Amino acid sequence: MMLSLSETVVCFDIDDTLYKEIDFLVSAYKEIALKVGHPEAFHRMIEWYYSGENVFKNLISEFGLSLTLSDCLSIYRNHFPDISLDPGVKDYLYYLKQEGCILGAVSDGRSITQRNKIKALGLGTLLDIVVISEETGAEKPSETNFRIVMDAFPGKRFIYVGDNPNKDFLAPNILGWQTYCLIDDGRNIHKQDIALAKDYLPCFYIGSIHNFLR
């Protein structure tokens, strides 16, 4: 059955769904290298990341920094990122909005980090509701944050688009949402595990979020 977009709430995960989280990592490493005054440190951090080493511990040791690990994490989490939506995504979100669709985000993470991402992605005027785990005290796969969305828009149809079957789809599945998993294109930070119980798996798998409701 074709969904009426004007009666539909579509919520998205943020990281590795609306944009690639690796881009946030790259942005943060550039910011850290700038703040410590060693531009060459950026490339070293990338090397350490891909080799599975302790990036910030190596950074402090190799460059003789007075920063602590906590300082590095603070810069990483709190910087305003240089990230953008994947090609075509913003136009598609505008299309959904013009068709009367309610748009939202349900995301785990720290408030300042996730809200900085939303601003950097230019989503501030597009999203009607944003639910972030640090602000509610609940993380996926808890039903809490999805129920917040349902309480805000009673009587609507609900869709959730995410990328991580380990936590993204269990709660909305239980609550009767239609769920979509964006297939990892090889750039996701976290491995996409689909060898899970059926309740954890999405209703559908999609290769992009450009046109999945057209």
C-alpha positions in Angstrom: 0.0 0.0 0.0 1.4 3.4 -1.0 1.8 5.6 2.0 0.3 9.1 2.0 3.3 11.3 2.7 1.1 13.9 4.4 0.1 11.3 7.0 3.7 10.0 7.4 6.5 10.8 9.9 9.9 9.8 8.6 12.7 9.8 11.2 16.3 9.2 10.4 19.3 8.0 12.3 22.1 10.6 11.7 25.6 8.9 11.6 26.2 6.7 8.6 22.6 7.3 7.5 22.2 11.0 6.5 26.0 11.4 6.1 29.1 9.3 6.6 30.5 9.3 10.2 34.0 8.9 8.9 33.7 12.5 7.6 33.0 13.7 11.1 36.1 11.8 12.3 38.2 13.5 9.6 36.8 16.9 10.5 37.6 16.3 14.1 41.2 15.2 13.4 41.8 18.3 11.3 40.5 20.5 14.2 42.7 18.8 16.7 45.8 19.1 14.5 45.0 22.8 14.1 44.6 23.3 17.8 47.8 21.6 18.7 49.7 23.6 16.1 51.0 20.5 14.2 49.2 20.3 10.8 51.1 17.2 10.0 49.5 15.5 12.9 46.3 15.1 10.9 47.8 12.5 8.6 49.4 10.7 11.4 46.1 10.4 13.2 44.4 9.0 10.1 47.2 6.4 9.8 46.8 5.4 13.5 43.0 5.2 13.1 43.2 2.8 10.2 45.9 0.7 11.8 43.7 0.3 14.9 46.0 2.2 17.3 45.2 4.5 20.2 45.1 7.7 18.2 45.1 10.3 21.0 47.6 8.4 23.1 50.0 8.3 20.1 49.3 12.0 19.3 50.2 13.1 22.8 53.4 11.0 22.9 54.7 11.6 19.4 54.3 15.4 19.5 55.1 15.9 23.2 51.8 17.6 23.9 50.6 18.7 27.3 47.0 17.7 26.4 45.3 14.9 28.1 43.2 12.1 26.5 40.2 13.9 27.9 41.2 17.1 26.2 41.4 15.4 22.8 38.1 13.7 23.3 36.5 17.1 24.2 37.8 18.7 21.0 36.6 15.7 19.0 33.1 15.7 20.5 32.5 19.5 20.7 34.0 20.9 17.5 31.7 22.2 14.8 32.2 19.7 12.0 32.9 20.2 8.4 30.4 17.6 7.0 27.7 17.6 4.4 24.7 15.5 3.3 25.3 12.8 0.7 24.5 14.0 -2.8 20.8 14.2 -3.5 19.8 13.7 0.1 18.9 17.3 0.8 16.8 17.6 -2.4 15.0 14.5 -1.4 14.3 15.7 2.1 12.9 19.0 0.6 10.7 16.9 -1.7 9.3 14.9 1.3 8.7 18.2 3.2 6.9 19.7 0.2 4.7 16.7 0.1 3.6 17.3 3.7 5.8 14.7 5.3 6.9 15.2 8.9 10.7 14.7 9.2 12.7 13.9 12.3 15.8 12.4 13.7 16.2 9.8 16.5 19.9 9.5 17.3 22.1 8.2 20.0 24.9 10.5 21.1 25.8 13.6 23.1 23.6 16.6 22.7 26.2 19.1 21.6 27.8 16.7 19.2 24.6 15.6 17.4 23.1 19.1 17.3 26.3 20.5 15.8 26.0 17.8 13.1 22.4 18.7 12.4 23.4 22.4 12.0 26.4 21.6 9.9 24.2 19.4 7.6 21.8 22.3 7.2 18.9 20.3 8.7 17.7 22.8 11.3 14.7 24.0 9.2 13.9 20.6 7.8 13.5 18.5 10.9 10.2 18.8 12.8 11.5 16.8 15.8 14.9 15.8 17.0 15.3 13.2 19.8 18.8 12.6 21.1 19.7 10.0 23.7 21.7 12.2 26.1 18.7 14.5 26.3 16.2 11.8 27.1 18.4 9.4 29.1 17.5 6.5 26.8 19.5 4.9 24.0 18.4 2.5 21.2 17.2 -0.2 21.2 15.0 1.3 24.0 11.5 2.2 22.8 11.5 5.5 24.8 12.7 7.9 22.1 10.4 6.4 19.4 7.5 6.7 21.7 8.4 10.4 22.2 7.9 10.8 18.4 4.7 8.9 18.4 3.3 11.0 21.3 4.2 14.2 19.4 2.3 13.1 16.2 -0.6 10.8 17.2 -2.4 9.0 14.5 0.4 9.2 11.9 2.2 6.4 10.1 5.9 6.1 11.2 9.0 5.2 9.3 12.5 4.9 10.6 15.7 4.9 8.4 18.9 3.7 10.0 22.0 1.7 9.3 22.8 -0.4 12.4 20.6 -3.6 12.9 22.2 -4.2 16.3 20.2 -1.3 17.7 18.3 0.8 15.2 15.3 -1.3 14.3 14.2 -3.5 17.2 12.2 -0.7 19.0 10.4 0.7 15.9 9.6 -2.8 14.7 7.9 -3.6 18.0 6.0 -0.3 17.9 4.7 -1.0 14.4 6.9 1.4 12.4 8.1 0.6 8.9 11.9 0.3 9.0 14.5 0.7 6.4 18.2 -0.1 6.6 20.6 1.9 4.4 23.2 -0.7 3.1 26.8 0.0 4.0 28.7 1.2 1.0 32.0 0.2 2.6 32.5 3.5 4.4 30.6 2.9 7.6 32.5 3.2 10.8 30.7 0.3 12.5 30.3 -3.1 10.8 26.8 -3.8 9.6 25.7 -7.1 11.1 22.6 -8.7 9.7 23.2 -12.2 11.3 20.6 -11.3 14.0 17.2 -12.4 15.2 14.4 -11.3 12.9 13.1 -8.7 15.4 16.3 -6.8 15.0 16.2 -6.7 11.2 14.6 -3.9 9.1 11.5 -4.4 7.0 13.5 -3.3 3.9 17.1 -2.7 2.8 17.8 0.3 0.5 20.9 1.3 -1.4 20.2 5.0 -1.0 17.7 7.3 0.8 17.2 9.5 -2.3 14.0 8.1 -3.5 12.8 5.2 -1.3 9.3 6.7 -0.8 8.6 8.1 -4.3 
